[in-house]
Amino acid sequence: MNAQNAAAALGNAAQLAKVLVFGGAAVYGVSNSLFNVEGGHRAIVFNRLMGIKENVYEEGTHIMLPWFERPILYDVRARPSLISSTSGSKDLQMVNIGLRVLTRPDPSRLPEMYRELGIDYAERVLPSIIQETLKSVVAQYNASQLLTMREVVSKDIRRILTERARFFNIILDDVSITQLTFSKVYEAAIEAKQVAQQDAERARYIVDKAIQEKQGLIVRAQGEAKSAQLVGESVRDNPAFLILRKVEAAREIAQTISNSANKVYLNADSLLLNVTDHKVFDPSYKKK
């Protein structure tokens, strides 16, 4: 009886072990046969027998063979890279230029990219091609042109970089120059040139101002001479004109005195009102 019970117990234990083994294998197979591709990513699959498969898996959940296959994820969103370079311009001036580029891998060429560059493609490729492009483009321009034609320089850099990056299955979305500085000697020379130009402009302004003032004095003198000539002609042709001027002067004197707090008594001679003594009021006067 005891032997039968022991045999039954052993049989139950063996069945339980089989269930556990198969159950564990099933759980392992299910958990390792699925993989997720998050948003902004793509995946390729490495097969232990075939190597890298040519399929590119988009976002979502996908099936693979457990142990035989494993997923390799790529971030296909644009990523910034900052590269600085010291290059020589066409006129042999040293230029420190900084570049910011936005790059991403070509999703359709991920298997080829993984075979040639791996996951860290940006660190392997971008520094070398950006440095070479910056040096070749900067060498085509003078230092002054790099400042005045910055947009043209940026377009040239982008055009060349786009062609170079396409060779490595990298897509270039944007290129911008973030820094552009020169040596201290050149900056001092530029500053001295600007100061000299400002001094020249100031001297030119002073000369122009003096010319304008001279012309103003000439015009004013000509006006005064013309005015004196007209007054003389008026006095000569019409003696009453002088009387009119005396009346106007007397009115101004009277207005000034009336505004004063003191009382002042003036005779006609002081007010220039003795106009009746002029011979123009003599009935026998005739204009000569």
Residue pairs with C-beta under 8 A, 6 or more apart in sequence:
28 66
29 66
32 64
32 66
32 67
33 63
33 64
33 65
33 66
34 61
34 62
34 63
34 64
35 43
35 61
35 62
35 64
35 71
36 60
36 61
36 62
37 43
37 57
37 58
37 59
37 60
37 61
37 62
37 71
37 73
38 59
38 73
39 59
40 59
40 75
40 76
40 77
41 59
41 73
41 74
41 75
41 76
42 56
42 57
42 58
42 73
42 74
42 76
42 107
42 110
43 56
43 57
43 62
43 71
43 72
43 73
43 74
44 52
44 53
44 55
44 56
44 57
44 71
44 72
44 74
44 110
44 111
44 114
45 52
45 53
45 55
45 57
45 64
45 69
45 70
45 71
45 72
46 52
46 53
46 69
46 70
46 71
46 72
47 53
47 65
47 68
47 69
48 67
48 68
48 69
49 68
52 111
52 114
52 115
53 111
54 111
56 107
56 108
56 110
56 111
57 71
62 71
64 70
64 71
72 114
72 119
74 105
74 107
74 110
74 113
74 114
74 119
76 104
76 105
76 107
77 104
78 102
78 103
78 104
78 173
78 174
79 102
79 103
79 104
79 122
80 100
80 101
80 102
81 100
81 101
81 102
81 103
81 122
81 126
81 130
82 98
82 99
82 100
82 178
83 98
83 99
83 101
83 126
83 127
83 130
83 131
83 134
84 96
84 97
84 98
84 99
84 179
85 96
85 97
85 98
85 99
85 130
85 131
85 134
85 135
86 94
86 95
86 96
86 97
87 94
87 95
87 97
87 134
87 135
87 138
87 139
88 94
88 95
88 135
88 138
88 139
89 95
89 138
89 139
89 141
89 142
89 143
89 146
90 139
90 140
90 141
90 142
90 145
91 142
91 143
93 142
93 143
93 182
93 183
93 186
94 182
94 183
94 186
95 138
95 143
95 146
95 180
95 181
95 182
96 179
96 180
96 181
96 182
97 134
97 138
97 177
97 179
97 180
98 177
98 178
98 179
98 180
99 130
99 134
99 157
99 175
99 176
99 177
99 178
100 174
100 175
100 176
100 178
101 126
101 130
101 161
101 172
101 174
101 175
101 176
102 172
102 173
102 174
102 175
103 122
103 126
103 165
103 170
103 171
103 172
103 173
104 170
104 171
104 173
105 113
105 121
105 169
105 170
105 171
106 113
106 169
106 170
106 171
109 169
112 169
113 121
113 168
113 169
116 168
117 124
117 125
117 168
118 124
121 168
121 170
122 170
125 165
125 168
125 170
126 165
126 170
129 161
129 164
129 165
129 168
130 161
132 164
133 157
133 160
133 161
133 164
134 157
136 160
137 153
137 156
137 157
137 160
138 146
138 153
140 156
141 149
141 153
143 182
143 186
145 153
146 153
146 180
147 180
150 177
150 180
153 177
154 175
154 176
154 177
157 175
157 177
158 172
158 175
161 172
161 175
162 172
165 171
165 172
166 172
181 187
182 190
231 241
234 241
235 241
235 242
239 278
239 279
239 280
239 287
240 280
242 278
243 275
243 278
243 280
246 272
246 273
246 275
247 272
247 273
247 275
249 272
250 271
250 272
250 273
253 266
253 270
253 271
253 272
254 271
257 264
257 266
268 274
275 281
279 285
